[in-house]
Amino acid sequence: MNQFQKDLSNLKQNQYILYILIFTLVTIVVWVGLNLVRSQKTSQISPELKKLAEPLNPNLNPKILDELQLKRDYTDSELRDFPVYSLIVEKNGSTRVVTLEESRAAAVAEQNLKQSQSSR
């Protein structure tokens, strides 16, 4: 009978270990499943990206090409008379708008000032 009690005790201990292993396995399966569901919800592609990923239409619209040909070309003399403005931010924080010629003249003056200071 002593052997029988040892075997019964050993069997109960093995059964307890089996319950712990089954519980651990169920916990791991539930954990992995929840992580998969959560990752599917958070890694969806936004509709904007889906629209941007659509393939381009390889066919050219002849009406648009005709409109491009009708656009006016500017000559060099017209482009020389076209003013180009620059926004200059001074070191003290003030801003001023200058034309391209004024900004070129200011750059030349600054370069001359640096050269004169370096030659002293």
PDB file as gemmi writes it, atoms N, CA and C in Angstrom:
CRYST1    1.000    1.000    1.000  90.00  90.00  90.00 P 1                      
ATOM      1  N   MET A   1       0.795  -1.173   0.000  1.00  0.00           N  
ATOM      2  CA  MET A   1       0.000   0.000   0.000  1.00  0.00           C  
ATOM      3  C   MET A   1       0.852   1.257   0.000  1.00  0.00           C  
ATOM      4  N   ASN A   2       2.001   1.169   0.561  1.00  0.00           N  
ATOM      5  CA  ASN A   2       2.917   2.285   0.608  1.00  0.00           C  
ATOM      6  C   ASN A   2       3.322   2.685  -0.810  1.00  0.00           C  
ATOM      7  N   GLN A   3       3.561   1.736  -1.649  1.00  0.00           N  
ATOM      8  CA  GLN A   3       3.935   1.991  -3.043  1.00  0.00           C  
ATOM      9  C   GLN A   3       2.775   2.650  -3.784  1.00  0.00           C  
ATOM     10  N   PHE A   4       1.564   2.220  -3.449  1.00  0.00           N  
ATOM     11  CA  PHE A   4       0.387   2.778  -4.082  1.00  0.00           C  
ATOM     12  C   PHE A   4       0.221   4.248  -3.732  1.00  0.00           C  
ATOM     13  N   GLN A   5       0.477   4.622  -2.518  1.00  0.00           N  
ATOM     14  CA  GLN A   5       0.378   6.019  -2.093  1.00  0.00           C  
ATOM     15  C   GLN A   5       1.443   6.872  -2.759  1.00  0.00           C  
ATOM     16  N   LYS A   6       2.633   6.301  -2.933  1.00  0.00           N  
ATOM     17  CA  LYS A   6       3.703   7.038  -3.621  1.00  0.00           C  
ATOM     18  C   LYS A   6       3.321   7.284  -5.071  1.00  0.00           C  
ATOM     19  N   ASP A   7       2.793   6.248  -5.702  1.00  0.00           N  
ATOM     20  CA  ASP A   7       2.384   6.387  -7.103  1.00  0.00           C  
ATOM     21  C   ASP A   7       1.245   7.398  -7.233  1.00  0.00           C  
ATOM     22  N   LEU A   8       0.299   7.369  -6.309  1.00  0.00           N  
ATOM     23  CA  LEU A   8      -0.813   8.307  -6.339  1.00  0.00           C  
ATOM     24  C   LEU A   8      -0.319   9.734  -6.114  1.00  0.00           C  
ATOM     25  N   SER A   9       0.570   9.923  -5.214  1.00  0.00           N  
ATOM     26  CA  SER A   9       1.145  11.245  -4.942  1.00  0.00           C  
ATOM     27  C   SER A   9       1.925  11.745  -6.155  1.00  0.00           C  
ATOM     28  N   ASN A  10       2.696  10.858  -6.764  1.00  0.00           N  
ATOM     29  CA  ASN A  10       3.466  11.211  -7.950  1.00  0.00           C  
ATOM     30  C   ASN A  10       2.529  11.579  -9.103  1.00  0.00           C  
ATOM     31  N   LEU A  11       1.429  10.828  -9.232  1.00  0.00           N  
ATOM     32  CA  LEU A  11       0.452  11.090 -10.283  1.00  0.00           C  
ATOM     33  C   LEU A  11      -0.226  12.439 -10.061  1.00  0.00           C  
ATOM     34  N   LYS A  12      -0.571  12.769  -8.829  1.00  0.00           N  
ATOM     35  CA  LYS A  12      -1.180  14.070  -8.519  1.00  0.00           C  
ATOM     36  C   LYS A  12      -0.203  15.212  -8.812  1.00  0.00           C  
ATOM     37  N   GLN A  13       1.070  15.002  -8.519  1.00  0.00           N  
ATOM     38  CA  GLN A  13       2.083  16.018  -8.782  1.00  0.00           C  
ATOM     39  C   GLN A  13       2.240  16.212 -10.291  1.00  0.00           C  
ATOM     40  N   ASN A  14       2.254  15.125 -11.041  1.00  0.00           N  
ATOM     41  CA  ASN A  14       2.359  15.219 -12.499  1.00  0.00           C  
ATOM     42  C   ASN A  14       1.114  15.882 -13.093  1.00  0.00           C  
ATOM     43  N   GLN A  15      -0.049  15.592 -12.494  1.00  0.00           N  
ATOM     44  CA  GLN A  15      -1.284  16.201 -12.955  1.00  0.00           C  
ATOM     45  C   GLN A  15      -1.250  17.714 -12.700  1.00  0.00           C  
ATOM     46  N   TYR A  16      -0.733  18.129 -11.573  1.00  0.00           N  
ATOM     47  CA  TYR A  16      -0.602  19.547 -11.233  1.00  0.00           C  
ATOM     48  C   TYR A  16       0.329  20.239 -12.243  1.00  0.00           C  
ATOM     49  N   ILE A  17       1.437  19.613 -12.560  1.00  0.00           N  
ATOM     50  CA  ILE A  17       2.378  20.170 -13.545  1.00  0.00           C  
ATOM     51  C   ILE A  17       1.718  20.252 -14.919  1.00  0.00           C  
ATOM     52  N   LEU A  18       0.921  19.236 -15.266  1.00  0.00           N  
ATOM     53  CA  LEU A  18       0.211  19.239 -16.544  1.00  0.00           C  
ATOM     54  C   LEU A  18      -0.786  20.395 -16.600  1.00  0.00           C  
ATOM     55  N   TYR A  19      -1.508  20.663 -15.507  1.00  0.00           N  
ATOM     56  CA  TYR A  19      -2.437  21.795 -15.459  1.00  0.00           C  
ATOM     57  C   TYR A  19      -1.694  23.115 -15.663  1.00  0.00           C  
ATOM     58  N   ILE A  20      -0.558  23.259 -15.050  1.00  0.00           N  
ATOM     59  CA  ILE A  20       0.235  24.486 -15.197  1.00  0.00           C  
ATOM     60  C   ILE A  20       0.709  24.647 -16.648  1.00  0.00           C  
ATOM     61  N   LEU A  21       1.157  23.553 -17.269  1.00  0.00           N  
ATOM     62  CA  LEU A  21       1.623  23.626 -18.659  1.00  0.00           C  
ATOM     63  C   LEU A  21       0.475  23.953 -19.617  1.00  0.00           C  
ATOM     64  N   ILE A  22      -0.701  23.374 -19.388  1.00  0.00           N  
ATOM     65  CA  ILE A  22      -1.863  23.658 -20.242  1.00  0.00           C  
ATOM     66  C   ILE A  22      -2.282  25.124 -20.081  1.00  0.00           C  
ATOM     67  N   PHE A  23      -2.323  25.618 -18.847  1.00  0.00           N  
ATOM     68  CA  PHE A  23      -2.664  27.012 -18.597  1.00  0.00           C  
ATOM     69  C   PHE A  23      -1.656  27.952 -19.271  1.00  0.00           C  
ATOM     70  N   THR A  24      -0.374  27.599 -19.196  1.00  0.00           N  
ATOM     71  CA  THR A  24       0.661  28.417 -19.846  1.00  0.00           C  
ATOM     72  C   THR A  24       0.485  28.415 -21.355  1.00  0.00           C  
ATOM     73  N   LEU A  25       0.184  27.272 -21.931  1.00  0.00           N  
ATOM     74  CA  LEU A  25      -0.028  27.178 -23.375  1.00  0.00           C  
ATOM     75  C   LEU A  25      -1.230  28.014 -23.806  1.00  0.00           C  
ATOM     76  N   VAL A  26      -2.332  27.929 -23.053  1.00  0.00           N  
ATOM     77  CA  VAL A  26      -3.525  28.728 -23.387  1.00  0.00           C  
ATOM     78  C   VAL A  26      -3.209  30.215 -23.272  1.00  0.00           C  
ATOM     79  N   THR A  27      -2.475  30.598 -22.256  1.00  0.00           N  
ATOM     80  CA  THR A  27      -2.098  32.000 -22.081  1.00  0.00           C  
ATOM     81  C   THR A  27      -1.265  32.493 -23.260  1.00  0.00           C  
ATOM     82  N   ILE A  28      -0.311  31.700 -23.699  1.00  0.00           N  
ATOM     83  CA  ILE A  28       0.549  32.099 -24.824  1.00  0.00           C  
ATOM     84  C   ILE A  28      -0.268  32.221 -26.108  1.00  0.00           C  
ATOM     85  N   VAL A  29      -1.170  31.270 -26.341  1.00  0.00           N  
ATOM     86  CA  VAL A  29      -2.001  31.311 -27.560  1.00  0.00           C  
ATOM     87  C   VAL A  29      -2.890  32.554 -27.553  1.00  0.00           C  
ATOM     88  N   VAL A  30      -3.506  32.868 -26.419  1.00  0.00           N  
ATOM     89  CA  VAL A  30      -4.357  34.060 -26.319  1.00  0.00           C  
ATOM     90  C   VAL A  30      -3.518  35.324 -26.509  1.00  0.00           C  
ATOM     91  N   TRP A  31      -2.345  35.360 -25.919  1.00  0.00           N  
ATOM     92  CA  TRP A  31      -1.469  36.524 -26.029  1.00  0.00           C  
ATOM     93  C   TRP A  31      -1.065  36.756 -27.490  1.00  0.00           C  
ATOM     94  N   VAL A  32      -0.634  35.726 -28.170  1.00  0.00           N  
ATOM     95  CA  VAL A  32      -0.239  35.852 -29.573  1.00  0.00           C  
ATOM     96  C   VAL A  32      -1.435  36.266 -30.425  1.00  0.00           C  
ATOM     97  N   GLY A  33      -2.592  35.668 -30.173  1.00  0.00           N  
ATOM     98  CA  GLY A  33      -3.791  36.020 -30.935  1.00  0.00           C  
ATOM     99  C   GLY A  33      -4.174  37.479 -30.757  1.00  0.00           C  
ATOM    100  N   LEU A  34      -4.153  37.973 -29.524  1.00  0.00           N  
ATOM    101  CA  LEU A  34      -4.475  39.376 -29.277  1.00  0.00           C  
ATOM    102  C   LEU A  34      -3.464  40.311 -29.933  1.00  0.00           C  
ATOM    103  N   ASN A  35      -2.197  39.948 -29.915  1.00  0.00           N  
ATOM    104  CA  ASN A  35      -1.183  40.781 -30.569  1.00  0.00           C  
ATOM    105  C   ASN A  35      -1.390  40.817 -32.080  1.00  0.00           C  
ATOM    106  N   LEU A  36      -1.785  39.691 -32.666  1.00  0.00           N  
ATOM    107  CA  LEU A  36      -2.054  39.673 -34.101  1.00  0.00           C  
ATOM    108  C   LEU A  36      -3.243  40.561 -34.452  1.00  0.00           C  
ATOM    109  N   VAL A  37      -4.299  40.478 -33.664  1.00  0.00           N  
ATOM    110  CA  VAL A  37      -5.475  41.311 -33.914  1.00  0.00           C  
ATOM    111  C   VAL A  37      -5.120  42.784 -33.755  1.00  0.00           C  
ATOM    112  N   ARG A  38      -4.369  43.118 -32.731  1.00  0.00           N  
ATOM    113  CA  ARG A  38      -3.987  44.513 -32.488  1.00  0.00           C  
ATOM    114  C   ARG A  38      -3.093  45.041 -33.598  1.00  0.00           C  
ATOM    115  N   SER A  39      -2.165  44.229 -34.075  1.00  0.00           N  
ATOM    116  CA  SER A  39      -1.258  44.693 -35.134  1.00  0.00           C  
ATOM    117  C   SER A  39      -2.005  44.868 -36.450  1.00  0.00           C  
ATOM    118  N   GLN A  40      -3.041  44.093 -36.695  1.00  0.00           N  
ATOM    119  CA  GLN A  40      -3.831  44.265 -37.912  1.00  0.00           C  
ATOM    120  C   GLN A  40      -4.608  45.573 -37.876  1.00  0.00           C  
ATOM    121  N   LYS A  41      -5.054  45.977 -36.719  1.00  0.00           N  
ATOM    122  CA  LYS A  41      -5.796  47.225 -36.606  1.00  0.00           C  
ATOM    123  C   LYS A  41      -4.883  48.439 -36.730  1.00  0.00           C  
ATOM    124  N   THR A  42      -3.679  48.371 -36.228  1.00  0.00           N  
ATOM    125  CA  THR A  42      -2.811  49.540 -36.202  1.00  0.00           C  
ATOM    126  C   THR A  42      -1.949  49.693 -37.449  1.00  0.00           C  
ATOM    127  N   SER A  43      -1.808  48.668 -38.269  1.00  0.00           N  
ATOM    128  CA  SER A  43      -0.920  48.781 -39.420  1.00  0.00           C  
ATOM    129  C   SER A  43      -1.676  48.850 -40.742  1.00  0.00           C  
ATOM    130  N   GLN A  44      -2.884  49.405 -40.716  1.00  0.00           N  
ATOM    131  CA  GLN A  44      -3.631  49.540 -41.946  1.00  0.00           C  
ATOM    132  C   GLN A  44      -3.087  50.705 -42.767  1.00  0.00           C  
ATOM    133  N   ILE A  45      -3.192  50.589 -44.066  1.00  0.00           N  
ATOM    134  CA  ILE A  45      -2.724  51.636 -44.965  1.00  0.00           C  
ATOM    135  C   ILE A  45      -3.829  52.675 -45.089  1.00  0.00           C  
ATOM    136  N   SER A  46      -3.447  53.944 -44.982  1.00  0.00           N  
ATOM    137  CA  SER A  46      -4.439  55.007 -45.049  1.00  0.00           C  
ATOM    138  C   SER A  46      -4.996  55.137 -46.463  1.00  0.00           C  
ATOM    139  N   PRO A  47      -6.212  55.649 -46.591  1.00  0.00           N  
ATOM    140  CA  PRO A  47      -6.819  55.801 -47.922  1.00  0.00           C  
ATOM    141  C   PRO A  47      -6.012  56.730 -48.834  1.00  0.00           C  
ATOM    142  N   GLU A  48      -5.360  57.748 -48.246  1.00  0.00           N  
ATOM    143  CA  GLU A  48      -4.548  58.650 -49.057  1.00  0.00           C  
ATOM    144  C   GLU A  48      -3.380  57.903 -49.702  1.00  0.00           C  
ATOM    145  N   LEU A  49      -2.738  57.020 -48.924  1.00  0.00           N  
ATOM    146  CA  LEU A  49      -1.619  56.258 -49.468  1.00  0.00           C  
ATOM    147  C   LEU A  49      -2.091  55.257 -50.516  1.00  0.00           C  
ATOM    148  N   LYS A  50      -3.273  54.672 -50.301  1.00  0.00           N  
ATOM    149  CA  LYS A  50      -3.808  53.751 -51.301  1.00  0.00           C  
ATOM    150  C   LYS A  50      -4.072  54.478 -52.616  1.00  0.00           C  
ATOM    151  N   LYS A  51      -4.596  55.701 -52.515  1.00  0.00           N  
ATOM    152  CA  LYS A  51      -4.871  56.479 -53.729  1.00  0.00           C  
ATOM    153  C   LYS A  51      -3.568  56.850 -54.429  1.00  0.00           C  
ATOM    154  N   LEU A  52      -2.552  57.202 -53.652  1.00  0.00           N  
ATOM    155  CA  LEU A  52      -1.263  57.560 -54.246  1.00  0.00           C  
ATOM    156  C   LEU A  52      -0.568  56.358 -54.864  1.00  0.00           C  
ATOM    157  N   ALA A  53      -0.889  55.164 -54.398  1.00  0.00           N  
ATOM    158  CA  ALA A  53      -0.242  53.957 -54.906  1.00  0.00           C  
ATOM    159  C   ALA A  53      -0.906  53.412 -56.161  1.00  0.00           C  
ATOM    160  N   GLU A  54      -2.010  54.012 -56.581  1.00  0.00           N  
ATOM    161  CA  GLU A  54      -2.670  53.550 -57.797  1.00  0.00           C  
ATOM    162  C   GLU A  54      -1.759  53.800 -58.995  1.00  0.00           C  
ATOM    163  N   PRO A  55      -1.767  52.897 -59.976  1.00  0.00           N  
ATOM    164  CA  PRO A  55      -0.905  53.098 -61.145  1.00  0.00           C  
ATOM    165  C   PRO A  55      -1.360  54.298 -61.967  1.00  0.00           C  
ATOM    166  N   LEU A  56      -0.399  54.960 -62.587  1.00  0.00           N  
ATOM    167  CA  LEU A  56      -0.701  56.111 -63.425  1.00  0.00           C  
ATOM    168  C   LEU A  56      -1.283  55.654 -64.755  1.00  0.00           C  
ATOM    169  N   ASN A  57      -2.092  56.515 -65.340  1.00  0.00           N  
ATOM    170  CA  ASN A  57      -2.677  56.228 -66.642  1.00  0.00           C  
ATOM    171  C   ASN A  57      -1.620  56.526 -67.710  1.00  0.00           C  
ATOM    172  N   PRO A  58      -1.219  55.543 -68.508  1.00  0.00           N  
ATOM    173  CA  PRO A  58      -0.159  55.795 -69.492  1.00  0.00           C  
ATOM    174  C   PRO A  58      -0.642  56.540 -70.735  1.00  0.00           C  
ATOM    175  N   ASN A  59      -1.952  56.744 -70.869  1.00  0.00           N  
ATOM    176  CA  ASN A  59      -2.486  57.438 -72.037  1.00  0.00           C  
ATOM    177  C   ASN A  59      -2.434  58.945 -71.819  1.00  0.00           C  
ATOM    178  N   LEU A  60      -1.925  59.667 -72.805  1.00  0.00           N  
ATOM    179  CA  LEU A  60      -1.843  61.117 -72.726  1.00  0.00           C  
ATOM    180  C   LEU A  60      -3.085  61.731 -73.348  1.00  0.00           C  
ATOM    181  N   ASN A  61      -3.600  62.759 -72.700  1.00  0.00           N  
ATOM    182  CA  ASN A  61      -4.782  63.444 -73.183  1.00  0.00           C  
ATOM    183  C   ASN A  61      -4.363  64.450 -74.246  1.00  0.00           C  
ATOM    184  N   PRO A  62      -4.814  64.305 -75.494  1.00  0.00           N  
ATOM    185  CA  PRO A  62      -4.385  65.235 -76.558  1.00  0.00           C  
ATOM    186  C   PRO A  62      -4.842  66.666 -76.313  1.00  0.00           C  
ATOM    187  N   LYS A  63      -5.969  66.865 -75.633  1.00  0.00           N  
ATOM    188  CA  LYS A  63      -6.442  68.227 -75.352  1.00  0.00           C  
ATOM    189  C   LYS A  63      -5.442  68.962 -74.456  1.00  0.00           C  
ATOM    190  N   ILE A  64      -4.918  68.271 -73.467  1.00  0.00           N  
ATOM    191  CA  ILE A  64      -3.945  68.895 -72.557  1.00  0.00           C  
ATOM    192  C   ILE A  64      -2.655  69.210 -73.304  1.00  0.00           C  
ATOM    193  N   LEU A  65      -2.240  68.323 -74.200  1.00  0.00           N  
ATOM    194  CA  LEU A  65      -1.039  68.594 -74.991  1.00  0.00           C  
ATOM    195  C   LEU A  65      -1.234  69.804 -75.896  1.00  0.00           C  
ATOM    196  N   ASP A  66      -2.425  69.952 -76.466  1.00  0.00           N  
ATOM    197  CA  ASP A  66      -2.714  71.126 -77.300  1.00  0.00           C  
ATOM    198  C   ASP A  66      -2.695  72.398 -76.461  1.00  0.00           C  
ATOM    199  N   GLU A  67      -3.246  72.327 -75.253  1.00  0.00           N  
ATOM    200  CA  GLU A  67      -3.229  73.494 -74.371  1.00  0.00           C  
ATOM    201  C   GLU A  67      -1.798  73.878 -74.005  1.00  0.00           C  
ATOM    202  N   LEU A  68      -0.947  72.921 -73.803  1.00  0.00           N  
ATOM    203  CA  LEU A  68       0.449  73.216 -73.486  1.00  0.00           C  
ATOM    204  C   LEU A  68       1.156  73.883 -74.656  1.00  0.00           C  
ATOM    205  N   GLN A  69       0.830  73.468 -75.861  1.00  0.00           N  
ATOM    206  CA  GLN A  69       1.456  74.072 -77.031  1.00  0.00           C  
ATOM    207  C   GLN A  69       0.980  75.505 -77.231  1.00  0.00           C  
ATOM    208  N   LEU A  70      -0.236  75.805 -76.795  1.00  0.00           N  
ATOM    209  CA  LEU A  70      -0.771  77.153 -76.951  1.00  0.00           C  
ATOM    210  C   LEU A  70      -0.252  78.116 -75.887  1.00  0.00           C  
ATOM    211  N   LYS A  71       0.371  77.624 -74.861  1.00  0.00           N  
ATOM    212  CA  LYS A  71       0.902  78.492 -73.814  1.00  0.00           C  
ATOM    213  C   LYS A  71       1.945  79.424 -74.402  1.00  0.00           C  
ATOM    214  N   ARG A  72       2.016  80.599 -73.850  1.00  0.00           N  
ATOM    215  CA  ARG A  72       2.901  81.631 -74.366  1.00  0.00           C  
ATOM    216  C   ARG A  72       4.328  81.384 -73.908  1.00  0.00           C  
ATOM    217  N   ASP A  73       5.268  81.542 -74.818  1.00  0.00           N  
ATOM    218  CA  ASP A  73       6.688  81.497 -74.484  1.00  0.00           C  
ATOM    219  C   ASP A  73       7.175  82.921 -74.279  1.00  0.00           C  
ATOM    220  N   TYR A  74       8.020  83.108 -73.287  1.00  0.00           N  
ATOM    221  CA  TYR A  74       8.572  84.432 -73.009  1.00  0.00           C  
ATOM    222  C   TYR A  74       9.942  84.539 -73.653  1.00  0.00           C  
ATOM    223  N   THR A  75      10.212  85.700 -74.238  1.00  0.00           N  
ATOM    224  CA  THR A  75      11.520  85.939 -74.837  1.00  0.00           C  
ATOM    225  C   THR A  75      12.487  86.347 -73.736  1.00  0.00           C  
ATOM    226  N   ASP A  76      13.770  86.359 -74.061  1.00  0.00           N  
ATOM    227  CA  ASP A  76      14.784  86.751 -73.077  1.00  0.00           C  
ATOM    228  C   ASP A  76      14.603  88.194 -72.646  1.00  0.00           C  
ATOM    229  N   SER A  77      14.241  89.063 -73.580  1.00  0.00           N  
ATOM    230  CA  SER A  77      14.067  90.478 -73.213  1.00  0.00           C  
ATOM    231  C   SER A  77      12.874  90.652 -72.272  1.00  0.00           C  
ATOM    232  N   GLU A  78      11.808  89.878 -72.479  1.00  0.00           N  
ATOM    233  CA  GLU A  78      10.664  89.957 -71.570  1.00  0.00           C  
ATOM    234  C   GLU A  78      11.029  89.424 -70.185  1.00  0.00           C  
ATOM    235  N   LEU A  79      11.835  88.410 -70.156  1.00  0.00           N  
ATOM    236  CA  LEU A  79      12.239  87.860 -68.860  1.00  0.00           C  
ATOM    237  C   LEU A  79      13.175  88.802 -68.116  1.00  0.00           C  
ATOM    238  N   ARG A  80      13.997  89.579 -68.851  1.00  0.00           N  
ATOM    239  CA  ARG A  80      14.886  90.547 -68.193  1.00  0.00           C  
ATOM    240  C   ARG A  80      14.086  91.644 -67.526  1.00  0.00           C  
ATOM    241  N   ASP A  81      12.957  92.026 -68.115  1.00  0.00           N  
ATOM    242  CA  ASP A  81      12.126  93.082 -67.548  1.00  0.00           C  
ATOM    243  C   ASP A  81      11.215  92.587 -66.428  1.00  0.00           C  
ATOM    244  N   PHE A  82      11.135  91.293 -66.232  1.00  0.00           N  
ATOM    245  CA  PHE A  82      10.266  90.709 -65.210  1.00  0.00           C  
ATOM    246  C   PHE A  82      10.953  90.817 -63.854  1.00  0.00           C  
ATOM    247  N   PRO A  83      10.344  91.511 -62.894  1.00  0.00           N  
ATOM    248  CA  PRO A  83      11.025  91.675 -61.595  1.00  0.00           C  
ATOM    249  C   PRO A  83      10.970  90.392 -60.753  1.00  0.00           C  
ATOM    250  N   VAL A  84      12.066  90.096 -60.110  1.00  0.00           N  
ATOM    251  CA  VAL A  84      12.147  88.970 -59.180  1.00  0.00           C  
ATOM    252  C   VAL A  84      12.410  89.555 -57.806  1.00  0.00           C  
ATOM    253  N   TYR A  85      11.539  89.221 -56.859  1.00  0.00           N  
ATOM    254  CA  TYR A  85      11.644  89.774 -55.520  1.00  0.00           C  
ATOM    255  C   TYR A  85      12.216  88.748 -54.563  1.00  0.00           C  
ATOM    256  N   SER A  86      12.990  89.231 -53.613  1.00  0.00           N  
ATOM    257  CA  SER A  86      13.546  88.387 -52.558  1.00  0.00           C  
ATOM    258  C   SER A  86      13.178  88.999 -51.217  1.00  0.00           C  
ATOM    259  N   LEU A  87      12.933  88.152 -50.246  1.00  0.00           N  
ATOM    260  CA  LEU A  87      12.645  88.598 -48.900  1.00  0.00           C  
ATOM    261  C   LEU A  87      13.925  88.457 -48.090  1.00  0.00           C  
ATOM    262  N   ILE A  88      14.448  89.560 -47.626  1.00  0.00           N  
ATOM    263  CA  ILE A  88      15.702  89.586 -46.879  1.00  0.00           C  
ATOM    264  C   ILE A  88      15.386  89.740 -45.396  1.00  0.00           C  
ATOM    265  N   VAL A  89      15.940  88.856 -44.581  1.00  0.00           N  
ATOM    266  CA  VAL A  89      15.785  88.932 -43.131  1.00  0.00           C  
ATOM    267  C   VAL A  89      17.109  89.423 -42.563  1.00  0.00           C  
ATOM    268  N   GLU A  90      17.054  90.580 -41.926  1.00  0.00           N  
ATOM    269  CA  GLU A  90      18.257  91.179 -41.348  1.00  0.00           C  
ATOM    270  C   GLU A  90      18.626  90.472 -40.044  1.00  0.00           C  
ATOM    271  N   LYS A  91      19.842  90.728 -39.570  1.00  0.00           N  
ATOM    272  CA  LYS A  91      20.294  90.096 -38.320  1.00  0.00           C  
ATOM    273  C   LYS A  91      19.488  90.570 -37.120  1.00  0.00           C  
ATOM    274  N   ASN A  92      18.946  91.781 -37.181  1.00  0.00           N  
ATOM    275  CA  ASN A  92      18.155  92.296 -36.059  1.00  0.00           C  
ATOM    276  C   ASN A  92      16.712  91.804 -36.094  1.00  0.00           C  
ATOM    277  N   GLY A  93      16.349  91.008 -37.121  1.00  0.00           N  
ATOM    278  CA  GLY A  93      15.020  90.418 -37.192  1.00  0.00           C  
ATOM    279  C   GLY A  93      14.082  91.130 -38.147  1.00  0.00           C  
ATOM    280  N   SER A  94      14.457  92.310 -38.630  1.00  0.00           N  
ATOM    281  CA  SER A  94      13.584  93.013 -39.565  1.00  0.00           C  
ATOM    282  C   SER A  94      13.682  92.373 -40.954  1.00  0.00           C  
ATOM    283  N   THR A  95      12.630  92.560 -41.732  1.00  0.00           N  
ATOM    284  CA  THR A  95      12.601  91.993 -43.076  1.00  0.00           C  
ATOM    285  C   THR A  95      12.373  93.104 -44.084  1.00  0.00           C  
ATOM    286  N   ARG A  96      12.860  92.892 -45.290  1.00  0.00           N  
ATOM    287  CA  ARG A  96      12.614  93.838 -46.375  1.00  0.00           C  
ATOM    288  C   ARG A  96      12.565  93.072 -47.683  1.00  0.00           C  
ATOM    289  N   VAL A  97      11.834  93.617 -48.641  1.00  0.00           N  
ATOM    290  CA  VAL A  97      11.680  93.002 -49.951  1.00  0.00           C  
ATOM    291  C   VAL A  97      12.565  93.773 -50.924  1.00  0.00           C  
ATOM    292  N   VAL A  98      13.389  93.039 -51.661  1.00  0.00           N  
ATOM    293  CA  VAL A  98      14.284  93.667 -52.637  1.00  0.00           C  
ATOM    294  C   VAL A  98      14.142  92.944 -53.966  1.00  0.00           C  
ATOM    295  N   THR A  99      14.534  93.635 -55.027  1.00  0.00           N  
ATOM    296  CA  THR A  99      14.546  93.006 -56.341  1.00  0.00           C  
ATOM    297  C   THR A  99      15.851  92.255 -56.511  1.00  0.00           C  
ATOM    298  N   LEU A 100      15.939  91.489 -57.564  1.00  0.00           N  
ATOM    299  CA  LEU A 100      17.130  90.683 -57.816  1.00  0.00           C  
ATOM    300  C   LEU A 100      18.356  91.569 -57.998  1.00  0.00           C  
ATOM    301  N   GLU A 101      18.202  92.697 -58.689  1.00  0.00           N  
ATOM    302  CA  GLU A 101      19.337  93.592 -58.904  1.00  0.00           C  
ATOM    303  C   GLU A 101      19.839  94.170 -57.587  1.00  0.00           C  
ATOM    304  N   GLU A 102      18.930  94.554 -56.691  1.00  0.00           N  
ATOM    305  CA  GLU A 102      19.332  95.095 -55.388  1.00  0.00           C  
ATOM    306  C   GLU A 102      20.048  94.043 -54.555  1.00  0.00           C  
ATOM    307  N   SER A 103      19.555  92.794 -54.605  1.00  0.00           N  
ATOM    308  CA  SER A 103      20.200  91.749 -53.814  1.00  0.00           C  
ATOM    309  C   SER A 103      21.576  91.417 -54.383  1.00  0.00           C  
ATOM    310  N   ARG A 104      21.738  91.484 -55.711  1.00  0.00           N  
ATOM    311  CA  ARG A 104      23.058  91.272 -56.305  1.00  0.00           C  
ATOM    312  C   ARG A 104      24.011  92.392 -55.902  1.00  0.00           C  
ATOM    313  N   ALA A 105      23.523  93.629 -55.931  1.00  0.00           N  
ATOM    314  CA  ALA A 105      24.365  94.763 -55.542  1.00  0.00           C  
ATOM    315  C   ALA A 105      24.764  94.658 -54.072  1.00  0.00           C  
ATOM    316  N   ALA A 106      23.840  94.217 -53.226  1.00  0.00           N  
ATOM    317  CA  ALA A 106      24.150  94.053 -51.799  1.00  0.00           C  
ATOM    318  C   ALA A 106      25.182  92.947 -51.606  1.00  0.00           C  
ATOM    319  N   ALA A 107      25.073  91.865 -52.378  1.00  0.00           N  
ATOM    320  CA  ALA A 107      26.044  90.777 -52.264  1.00  0.00           C  
ATOM    321  C   ALA A 107      27.424  91.232 -52.710  1.00  0.00           C  
ATOM    322  N   VAL A 108      27.493  92.007 -53.778  1.00  0.00           N  
ATOM    323  CA  VAL A 108      28.785  92.523 -54.244  1.00  0.00           C  
ATOM    324  C   VAL A 108      29.374  93.464 -53.203  1.00  0.00           C  
ATOM    325  N   ALA A 109      28.546  94.329 -52.611  1.00  0.00           N  
ATOM    326  CA  ALA A 109      29.027  95.251 -51.585  1.00  0.00           C  
ATOM    327  C   ALA A 109      29.527  94.494 -50.362  1.00  0.00           C  
ATOM    328  N   GLU A 110      28.825  93.445 -49.973  1.00  0.00           N  
ATOM    329  CA  GLU A 110      29.257  92.636 -48.824  1.00  0.00           C  
ATOM    330  C   GLU A 110      30.566  91.926 -49.119  1.00  0.00           C  
ATOM    331  N   GLN A 111      30.707  91.431 -50.345  1.00  0.00           N  
ATOM    332  CA  GLN A 111      31.950  90.754 -50.728  1.00  0.00           C  
ATOM    333  C   GLN A 111      33.114  91.742 -50.736  1.00  0.00           C  
ATOM    334  N   ASN A 112      32.869  92.943 -51.237  1.00  0.00           N  
ATOM    335  CA  ASN A 112      33.930  93.971 -51.238  1.00  0.00           C  
ATOM    336  C   ASN A 112      34.303  94.349 -49.816  1.00  0.00           C  
ATOM    337  N   LEU A 113      33.348  94.436 -48.916  1.00  0.00           N  
ATOM    338  CA  LEU A 113      33.605  94.760 -47.519  1.00  0.00           C  
ATOM    339  C   LEU A 113      34.448  93.667 -46.868  1.00  0.00           C  
ATOM    340  N   LYS A 114      34.140  92.397 -47.136  1.00  0.00           N  
ATOM    341  CA  LYS A 114      34.924  91.292 -46.573  1.00  0.00           C  
ATOM    342  C   LYS A 114      36.350  91.317 -47.105  1.00  0.00           C  
ATOM    343  N   GLN A 115      36.515  91.612 -48.401  1.00  0.00           N  
ATOM    344  CA  GLN A 115      37.849  91.665 -48.984  1.00  0.00           C  
ATOM    345  C   GLN A 115      38.659  92.803 -48.391  1.00  0.00           C  
ATOM    346  N   SER A 116      38.024  93.953 -48.171  1.00  0.00           N  
ATOM    347  CA  SER A 116      38.753  95.086 -47.609  1.00  0.00           C  
ATOM    348  C   SER A 116      39.147  94.817 -46.150  1.00  0.00           C  
ATOM    349  N   GLN A 117      38.279  94.099 -45.418  1.00  0.00           N  
ATOM    350  CA  GLN A 117      38.611  93.765 -44.037  1.00  0.00           C  
ATOM    351  C   GLN A 117      39.717  92.724 -43.971  1.00  0.00           C  
ATOM    352  N   SER A 118      39.757  91.813 -44.897  1.00  0.00           N  
ATOM    353  CA  SER A 118      40.781  90.776 -44.878  1.00  0.00           C  
ATOM    354  C   SER A 118      42.136  91.296 -45.352  1.00  0.00           C  
ATOM    355  N   SER A 119      42.141  92.391 -46.124  1.00  0.00           N  
ATOM    356  CA  SER A 119      43.409  92.928 -46.610  1.00  0.00           C  
ATOM    357  C   SER A 119      44.090  93.833 -45.574  1.00  0.00           C  
ATOM    358  N   ARG A 120      43.422  94.168 -44.510  1.00  0.00           N  
ATOM    359  CA  ARG A 120      44.015  95.059 -43.480  1.00  0.00           C  
ATOM    360  C   ARG A 120      45.007  94.347 -42.660  1.00  0.00           C  
TER     361      ARG A 120                                                      
END                                                                             
